[in-house]
Amino acid sequence: MRLVAVRWLLPLFAALCVAGNVCGQTYPSRPVRIILPAAAGGALDALSRIYGHKMSESWGQPVIVENRAGASGNIAADIVAKAASDGHTYVVDLIL
Protein backbone atom coordinates (compact mmCIF):
# COMPACT_ATOMS: atom_id res chain seq x y z
CA MET A 1 0.00 0.00 0.00
CA ARG A 2 2.81 2.36 0.84
CA LEU A 3 4.52 1.72 -2.51
CA VAL A 4 1.34 2.74 -4.36
CA ALA A 5 1.25 6.05 -2.49
CA VAL A 6 4.89 6.75 -3.38
CA ARG A 7 4.18 6.05 -7.05
CA TRP A 8 1.52 8.76 -7.06
CA LEU A 9 3.24 11.32 -4.87
CA LEU A 10 6.66 11.32 -6.56
CA PRO A 11 5.44 12.51 -10.02
CA LEU A 12 3.14 15.02 -8.35
CA PHE A 13 6.00 16.43 -6.28
CA ALA A 14 8.25 16.64 -9.35
CA ALA A 15 5.53 18.46 -11.33
CA LEU A 16 5.03 20.98 -8.52
CA CYS A 17 8.75 21.68 -8.30
CA VAL A 18 8.96 22.34 -12.04
CA ALA A 19 5.76 24.42 -12.10
CA GLY A 20 7.11 26.75 -9.44
CA ASN A 21 9.92 27.88 -11.74
CA VAL A 22 7.71 28.71 -14.71
CA CYS A 23 6.97 32.40 -15.22
CA GLY A 24 3.78 33.28 -17.06
CA GLN A 25 2.73 36.39 -18.87
CA THR A 26 1.41 39.31 -16.94
CA TYR A 27 -2.37 39.55 -16.79
CA PRO A 28 -4.06 41.60 -18.09
CA SER A 29 -1.97 42.77 -20.99
CA ARG A 30 -4.71 45.01 -22.43
CA PRO A 31 -8.05 46.53 -21.28
CA VAL A 32 -10.61 44.17 -19.75
CA ARG A 33 -14.28 44.31 -20.77
CA ILE A 34 -17.14 43.49 -18.40
CA ILE A 35 -20.42 42.97 -20.28
CA LEU A 36 -23.61 43.53 -18.25
CA PRO A 37 -26.89 41.97 -19.41
CA ALA A 38 -28.84 44.76 -17.68
CA ALA A 39 -29.84 48.35 -18.24
CA ALA A 40 -27.67 51.20 -17.03
CA GLY A 41 -28.44 52.79 -13.68
CA GLY A 42 -29.44 49.69 -11.73
CA ALA A 43 -27.84 48.09 -8.70
CA LEU A 44 -25.98 45.52 -10.82
CA ASP A 45 -24.56 48.33 -12.95
CA ALA A 46 -23.39 50.29 -9.90
CA LEU A 47 -21.75 47.25 -8.29
CA SER A 48 -20.03 46.24 -11.52
CA ARG A 49 -18.61 49.72 -11.98
CA ILE A 50 -17.32 49.78 -8.39
CA TYR A 51 -15.65 46.38 -8.81
CA GLY A 52 -14.33 47.41 -12.23
CA HIS A 53 -12.72 50.49 -10.72
CA LYS A 54 -11.06 48.44 -7.97
CA MET A 55 -9.81 45.85 -10.48
CA SER A 56 -8.45 48.65 -12.65
CA GLU A 57 -6.52 50.06 -9.72
CA SER A 58 -5.00 46.73 -8.74
CA TRP A 59 -4.21 45.50 -12.28
CA GLY A 60 -2.98 48.78 -13.73
CA GLN A 61 -5.15 48.29 -16.84
CA PRO A 62 -8.49 49.92 -17.65
CA VAL A 63 -11.66 47.91 -16.99
CA ILE A 64 -14.55 48.86 -19.27
CA VAL A 65 -18.13 48.11 -18.17
CA GLU A 66 -20.59 47.82 -21.08
CA ASN A 67 -24.36 47.53 -20.67
CA ARG A 68 -26.03 45.23 -23.24
CA ALA A 69 -29.59 44.75 -22.09
CA GLY A 70 -32.16 42.72 -23.96
CA ALA A 71 -33.14 39.21 -25.04
CA SER A 72 -32.91 37.91 -21.47
CA GLY A 73 -29.14 38.31 -21.45
CA ASN A 74 -28.57 36.54 -24.77
CA ILE A 75 -27.11 39.65 -26.41
CA ALA A 76 -24.43 39.96 -23.73
CA ALA A 77 -23.75 36.22 -23.76
CA ASP A 78 -23.36 36.28 -27.55
CA ILE A 79 -20.80 39.09 -27.35
CA VAL A 80 -18.74 37.21 -24.78
CA ALA A 81 -19.04 33.92 -26.68
CA LYS A 82 -17.69 35.54 -29.86
CA ALA A 83 -14.85 37.35 -28.06
CA ALA A 84 -11.31 35.99 -28.05
CA SER A 85 -10.81 33.34 -25.38
CA ASP A 86 -7.95 35.14 -23.65
CA GLY A 87 -9.71 36.08 -20.43
CA HIS A 88 -10.13 39.77 -21.19
CA THR A 89 -13.93 39.70 -21.66
CA TYR A 90 -16.35 38.76 -18.88
CA VAL A 91 -20.11 38.64 -18.49
CA VAL A 92 -21.85 39.37 -15.21
CA ASP A 93 -24.60 36.86 -14.61
CA LEU A 94 -27.35 37.43 -12.09
CA ILE A 95 -29.55 34.47 -11.35
CA LEU A 96 -32.70 35.26 -9.41
Secondary structure, 3 states (H helix, E strand, C coil): CHHHHHHHHHHHHHHHHHHCCCCCCCCCCCCEEEEECCCCCCHHHHHHHHHHHHHHHHHCCCEEEEECCCHHHHHHHHHHHHCCCCCCEEECCCCC
